Amino acid sequence: MEPVLGIIAGTLGTTIGTAGFGDALKKGRKATAAELSKPAVKANLGKIDLETRHLLQELLVYGSEGQHPVLVSKPIKRLTLSLSLSICYGRRVYLGDPLTHDIIDVEDEILKFRSMTDNLQDYLPLFRIWPLNSYSRRAVELRKRRDAYVLRLNEEIEAKLQAGSNQDCLYAKNMTSSHPLPVKELSTVLLTFLSGGLATASSTIHWSLTLLATRPDIQEAAYKAIRNVYTNDKQLFESCMLDTEEIPYISALVRESLRYYTPSRLALPRLTVQTFQYEDKIIPEGTTVILNTYACNMDPNLFEDPETFRPERWLEHPDLPIFSYGLGYRMCAGYTLANREIYVLLTRIIALFEIGPSPDTDADHITGCADPSHQAMAPKNSGLYFRPRDVNKIKDILAQGHVDII
């Protein structure tokens, strides 16, 4: 069971990850899993294709074709947010839209509130009545801002449905279902999509690009692996629509990034639903338990030289465990979508650009963290260079996709 963080969730409710155990969670998780299953991810490959093309266009334009560094944090978060909203509401978002920045900023602050190392009042009740505590007041402000943009998204899709527009999205599917989810449970599912991609996927993409910028040897190995499979860029872009990951080294690179740069170093807390024994310790019912995901991913009993970033370990031992998405029933339901999103994006960026660092780029998984107290540990937002391998080819490819980044 999840300890309830009541102020943020006071109106719209919780996400799947922060919901308490019960029938509502089971229904919400079932609905979420249906939209994140392998067949569902395959059905959404067109959306992944569009959003990754969009980011490639941003890298080309904002970096002046490799002449200037790009601060990639917001473009990456736009990608993951736009993919989530496309699936949930049938609408995309752009960096030129203030709504995009509002959602990204609010969800980022909410993730920070969920951190056990930053928000003490959820674990030490005395802080809740401390006169100088500003956390509760700030939480109320964030809740109001979140309520406003969720209401706007709901009203937009409702208006489209009432106008007879056929919308291929989760919200519309639920409204036309013979057994629709109740409003509160639907809200739980939608909020899960809204916040989920802005945590694991965006952090992992950002860390991966930072690492590649500082490790030209790994970047070159990845590029050669791509070209061994796709000899031309047309194949590279058609590959997104396939239901397989054809480049084992890129799959290994994704898994190693998830392991080495564990996005949530401490997983969300859980409450035990019954008393149990672990080794010689008795853990009572109602005890808060926290999975140290980072320690699991760095366990020397499981991983040889765990402090070394080495994608080859996953080629040598493909059945190694990975803990970044959690474990058991509460494991992140979106891991299939996230992995595919990261895989496609890294494949395309590496194939089309040479990635270079700024003088202050730090790819160390400890010293490179932007905010060590954040629930979703992202790297410092130093600029990265994306130098086109063949700028005319990139322009031709993106022109075929009719991508507008405004």
Secondary structure, 3 states (H helix, E strand, C coil): CCCCCCCHHHCCCCCCCCCCCCHHHHHHHHHHHHHHCHHHHHHCHHHHHHHHHHHHHHHHHHCCCCCCCECCHHHHHHHHHHHHHHHHHCCCCCCCCHHHHHHHHHHHHHHHHCCCCCCHHHCCHHHHHCCCCCHHHHHHHHHHHHHHHHHHHHHHHHHHHHCCCCCCCHHHHHHCCCCCCCHHHHHHHHHHHHHHCCCHHHHHHHHHHHHHHHCHHHHHHHHHHHHHHCCCHHHHHHHHHCCCCCCHHHHHHHHHHHHHCCCCCCCCCEECCCCEEECCEEECCCCEECCCHHHHHCCCCCCCCCCCCCCHHHHHCCCCCCCCCCCHHHCCCCHHHHHHHHHHHHHHHHHHEEEEECCCCCCCCCCCECCCCCCCCCECCCCEEEEECCHHHHHHHHHHHCCCCC
